[in-house]
Amino acid sequence: MKPTLLVLAAGMGSRYGGLKQMDGLGPNGETIIDYSIYDAVRAGFGKVVYVVREYFKDEFEKLVHEKYSHVTCPDGQPIEFAFVTQELDKIPEGYTYNPEREKPWGTAHAVLMAKDIIKEPFAIINGDDYYGSDSFRVMADWLRAHEHTTGQYCLVGFECENTLSESGGVSRGICAADATHHLTHVEEHHKVAREADGKIYAENSKGERVEIPEHTLVSMNMWGFTPDYFDASIDTFKSFLKENYNELKAEFYIPYVIDCMLKAGTASVELLSTTSHWFGVTYKTDRPGVVAKFKEFADKGIYPTPLY
């Protein structure tokens, strides 16, 4: 069994100022997604599903097919690609939403767009985040081992010190787990940064300034699910639509769905760890640093150049 990689690429990145999912950052114009697919395929993933917006789907799909037409998996089989779109009106039959709403529904809604084409265990990543090869290896191993399970999911946690930005404070979901390494909750922290004394500090959900140990695991939205997740999350989405009809900015996020499942006792989430370093592009000012990292990877032979 080869697991599937679900890439969330519908966000326009308004703060970045363009389709950052298509931005060439590697030495030969490689995108961040290109590196993710390279690492995922070598870890054993066999299919890639993109969640995009309708207005750039054709352009995106054309670029993908042109770039990967000759690329195969390590066993020689071609990589499968599929494309689904996320739009406001894609909600369960019989439900409505406030016509004044303009904001997208969020990451958990984006995942639901792939319900009809993913039938195997799958991983979720953000299209504009670099996760590193070890994180895909850890995820692929877990998904293969849980091919026939239901209600058991996973989250790859990154050590906090491996996710910091040189540009300033960031927001991170600090993970808490029990003695069996299963997730109990994720608490959003803001202004996470290393300060003058060399330690990492942040503001917790109560606005308190707290120290974050360097090896604390944080969520970077790298989740692993089995297909039963789709039906379970649809029920949660229906309740969300009813409760938030007049909340024009409320978003249906993956951590919200997971929290509902954990509280209801219908699912468990194993917290995995990785040695990989995460980085991403949020603002245009982040771009030079990411370009430099990919050049360093090429110079050291970590990745071939060109990548494909």
Buried (B, 14 or more C-beta within 10 A) or exposed (E): EBBBBBBBBBBBBEEBEEBBBBBEBBBEEBBBBBBBBBBBBBBBBBBBBBBBBEEBBEEBBEBBEEBBEEEEBEEEEEBBBBBBBBBEEBBEEEEEBEEEBEEBBBBBBBBBBBBEBBEBBBBBBBBBBBBBBBBBBBBBBBBBEBEEEEBBBBBBBBBBBBBBBEEEBBEBBBBEBEEEBBBEBBBBBEEBBBEEEEEBBBBBEEEEEEEBEBEBBBBBBBBBBBBBBBEBBBBBBBEBBEEBBEEEEBBBBBBBBBBBBBEEEEBBBBBBBBEBBBBBBBEBEBBEEBBEBBBEBBEEEEBEBEBE
